[in-house]
């Protein structure tokens, strides 16, 4: 778990250094915007529509228009995410393990299901 956490952290830091966004901003952009947007695209592929992607995009754009300071907002939301992940400490987990499970394994599982449904449909005989 520690290795996956550190590898992910290193990637996010690299992105941060090359984009001018802070580590926390990159975190929010990836886990709260890019990943859900990609899921919406896959849902649109599955249902042969564009309503999920368009709806989510409108929601994100509208939200961003009302956020006066994205850095402050990202700091706040990142801390709320840390607080949420730390809740699992009461169940014997820790921040690193909870981060890997919730932020890596669960999204990968969702991708597997959505990609399978979007691109590998069963052929009825």
Buried (B, 14 or more C-beta within 10 A) or exposed (E): BEEBBEEBBEEBEEBBEEEEBBBBBBBBBBBBBEBBBBBBBBBBBBEEEEEBBEEBBEEBEEEEEEEEEBEEBBBEBBEEBBEEBBEBEEEEBEEBBBBBBBBBEEBEEBBEEBEEBBEEEEEEE
